[in-house]
Structures are given as C-alpha cells and as structure tokens.
Amino acid sequence: MSGTPRFLTLADVAEVLNTSSAQVYALVRRGELPAIKIGGRGQWRVEASVLEKFIDDMYSQTKAFVADHPFVEAESSTPAPAATPDAS
C-alpha cells in the first residue's frame, strides 16, 4: 500500500485546497464534494481519489467559465483631451 492514506480528514482536504476546514465542510454539506460520515461524532472523510476528481472537475468548470466570460482589458485610462473653445 502506498504512503498516501485512502481517506482524508476535512482538515487534510483544506490543506490540499489551501482553504479553511469550514469551507470544505460547506462543500461537503452542499454535496459538491462527496464524503462519508463515520462514527457517532460525525467524523467526515473524503477519499483521496474523490478529491482528485473534484479538483479535475473544478478545472473543467473554470475553463468553461473563462470561455463563457472572456477577460476584457479596460480601455485606456488616459483621459481624452478637453475640447478647446473656438477663438472666432
């Protein structure tokens, strides 16, 4: 068996995703990140392979979002020259 555990705690997942345990818990409770609850105290575990699939799915969703919402550079911030009054 490899050195990587099959199941990760929510704190482990938070570390991998560089986010808070509360954010990971919210992902789990909303059903966005599949997890299992073990024991009577509500110990949540995420399978490492499920986390990798979640990450891959997020890359796909982000790619689709970027394609649908292209980044547009702001127009030049240089103000247009002011109109000068006619000297006539």
C-alpha positions in Angstrom: 0.0 0.0 0.0 1.3 3.5 -0.8 2.2 6.2 1.7 -0.9 8.2 0.8 -3.9 7.5 3.0 -7.1 6.4 1.2 -9.2 8.7 3.3 -8.5 12.3 4.3 -10.0 14.4 7.1 -11.6 17.7 6.3 -8.6 19.5 7.7 -6.4 17.4 5.3 -8.6 18.4 2.4 -8.5 22.0 3.5 -4.7 21.9 3.5 -4.6 20.4 0.0 -7.0 23.0 -1.4 -5.4 25.8 0.7 -8.7 26.8 2.2 -10.4 26.6 5.6 -11.9 23.5 7.1 -15.2 25.4 7.3 -15.2 25.9 3.5 -14.5 22.2 3.0 -17.3 21.3 5.4 -19.7 23.6 3.4 -18.6 21.9 0.1 -19.4 18.5 1.7 -22.7 19.6 3.2 -23.9 21.1 -0.1 -23.0 17.9 -1.8 -20.4 19.4 -4.0 -17.6 17.3 -2.5 -18.6 13.7 -1.8 -17.6 12.4 1.6 -18.6 9.8 4.1 -19.5 10.3 7.8 -18.1 7.7 10.1 -18.6 7.1 13.8 -21.1 8.7 16.2 -19.3 12.0 16.4 -19.7 13.0 12.8 -16.2 12.4 11.6 -16.1 13.2 7.9 -13.7 11.6 5.5 -13.0 12.3 1.8 -11.5 9.6 -0.3 -8.2 10.8 -1.9 -9.4 9.7 -5.4 -12.7 11.6 -5.0 -10.7 14.8 -4.0 -8.6 14.4 -7.2 -11.7 14.0 -9.3 -13.2 17.1 -7.6 -10.1 19.1 -8.4 -10.2 17.9 -12.1 -13.9 18.9 -12.2 -13.1 22.3 -10.8 -10.5 22.8 -13.6 -13.1 21.9 -16.2 -15.7 24.2 -14.7 -13.2 27.1 -14.5 -12.2 26.5 -18.1 -15.9 26.7 -19.2 -16.4 29.8 -17.1 -13.4 31.6 -18.7 -14.6 30.6 -22.2 -18.1 32.0 -21.4 -16.7 35.1 -19.7 -13.6 36.3 -21.6 -11.4 38.8 -19.8 -11.6 42.2 -21.5 -8.9 44.7 -20.8 -10.2 48.0 -19.6 -10.0 50.8 -22.1 -7.0 53.1 -21.8 -7.2 55.1 -18.6 -5.7 58.2 -20.4 -8.4 60.9 -20.5 -9.3 62.3 -23.8 -8.1 65.8 -24.5 -10.5 68.5 -23.5 -12.3 70.4 -26.2 -10.9 73.9 -26.8 -13.3 76.8 -27.4 -13.2 78.3 -30.8 -11.3 81.6 -31.0 -13.6 83.2 -33.5 
